[in-house]
Amino acid sequence: MRLSTSLIYTQGYEAIARKQGELTRTQQQVASGTRIATPADDPIGAAQAISLTQSSNETQLLAGNVSQAMSILEGNDALLSQLTDLLSRVRTLAVNGGSAGLSASDRASIASDIAEEAQALMALGNTRSSDGKYVFSGLSTDVAAFADTPGGVVYNGDQGVHEIQVGASRFIPANLTGSAVFMQPHNGDGAVTMRAAAANVGLGVIASGSVVNPAAVNGHAYRLAFTVAAGVTTYDVLDTTTATTLSSGNAYVDGAAINVGGMQTSVRGAPANGDAFTMAPSGRQSLFTTLANLVSTLNTPASSAGVQAQVSNGIAAALQDLDQGLDSVLALRAGTGAQLRELDTLEASLSARDLAYQQSISKLRDLDYDKALSDFARQQLALQAAQQSFVKVSGLSLFDYLKF
């Protein structure tokens, strides 16, 4: 086959250019440390690397959300810890206020201390975050959560929950509403509430009570109305929900069990004529109301044995309510702790997943320097051979062999 001079030059040039291109590409890989500089270097590997990079970015975004959620929840736990300490201090003051040896002025002094704790409770409820947002206002973070009104403390926030995505289909609530924290604890013992009427003047003190027959509890409230006539004490039982009298003229026995509507209690001491006590299922009572009731009780001037009994009833009720408040806060802290444990697990899982993605991306993109340098030396030698052979071939001429 005849090879024209132009074909020889063209083929030689293309061979040199091809070798030069291979050498240049390897040189660029060595300089950048990357095996895939452009998708053309490895189309399949480039596509896999892009997909893995997207997955890695999503994982890092979720990891950032987890970090943010942990920061918020740790802040919530710190606030709940402060609230626990505050309620514990108030409970200690309430126990001290129940001492029979205290004078009215002594109790008033304790009431003043509790009033200061009530102000601290309000300040805690209106806590702001570092960016000036109200922590306990739900999603209405520009509105103060609580306001003190003539009718008592009211909640001005909403019930909105700020959820943060921490997994492909997992959203975790990161905020606590003031309603759930401060306004929702039960009163009494959490099941039943026994209270002495504010107008009582006798020496009767009602026990905390309990549910003895859950099937008989129907949500009704009852009133024990005492009558003292001719030295004999009796009581009537009235269903205040339906405004009916269930029984009347029941003989009163000091400390004996009284069972009504599946609930049981007892009264100790000597009730006066017209004294009354209520029995009802527990309801919701705000922490602000609990402290306000306690302050009012301690400020009662104990000028008689009857008033002292009234103070004892009030303090006993306040201690129960405080215990329910503490239980409610501890339950919220337990829930926050469970969320933090879940986030710890998620953080470790996301970190391991992202590491696996990075390792896979590295295998696809990163350069094997030993192989690359070996290829570079081989390609350099091939380029030199192509150049030298082209010089030899292009220099051939028939006139070199003719003798004149």
SULFEN-V440310 format. One line per field, one symbol per residue. ss: DSSP state (a for helix, b for strand, c for the rest). psi: psi as a letter, one per 40 degrees, with the letter a starting at -180 (. if undefined). burial: b if it has 16 or more other C-alpha atoms within 10 Angstrom, else e. A space follows every 50 residues. Layout:
BEGIN
ss->???
psi->???
burial->???
END
This chain:
BEGIN
ss->ccccaaaaaaaaaaaaaaaaaaaaaaaaaaaacbccccaaacaaaaaaaa aaaaaaaaaaaaaaaaaaaaaaaaaaaaaaaaaaaaaaaaaaaaaaaccc cccaaaaaaaaaaaaaaaaaaaaaaccbcccccbcccccccccccbbbbc cbbbbcccccccbbbcccccbbbccccaaaaaaccbcccccbbbbbcccc ccccbbcccbbccaaacccccbbbbbbbbccbbbbbbbbccccbbbbbbb bcccccbbbbccbbbbbbcccccccbbbbbbccbccaaaaaaaaaaaacc ccccaaaaaaaaaaaaaaaaaaaaaaaaaaaaaaaaaaaaaaaaaaaaaa aaaaaaaaaaaaaaabccaaaaaaaaaaaaaaaaaaaaaaaaaacccaaa cccc
psi->hhhidddddddddddddddddddddddddddeehdgdidddgdddddddd ddddddddddddddddddddddddddddddddddddddddddddddeehd eiiddddddddddddddddddddddfiiideeihdeebegeehhdihhid eihiheaaeihhhhheidfhhhheihidddddeeiiabeedihhiiidei eaehhiidiihegddeheeiiihhhihhhfehhiiihhhedefihdiifh hhhheiihhhfeihaihiagiiheiiiihiiiahhiddddddddddddeh hgeidddddddddddddddddddddddddddddddddddddddddddddd dddddddddddddddihhdddddddddddddddddddddddddeehhdee ehh.
burial->eeeeeeeeeeebeebbeebbebbebbbebbeebbbbbeeeeeeebbeebe ebbebbebbbbbbebbbebbebbbebbebbeebbebbbebbebbebbbee eeebeebbebbeebbebbeebbebbbbbeeeebbbbbbbbbebbbbeeee eebbbbbbeeeeebbbbeeeebebbbbbbbbbbbbbbbbbebbbbbbeeb bbbbbbbbbbbeeeeebeeebbbbbbbbeeeebbbbbbbeeeeeeeeeee ebeeeeebbbbebbbbbeebbbbbbbbbbbbbeebbbbbbbbbbbebbbb ebeeebbbbbbbbbbbbbbbbbbbbbbbbbebbeebeebbeebeebbeeb eebbeebbebbeebbbbeeeebeebbeebbebbeebbeebeeeeeeeeee eeee
END
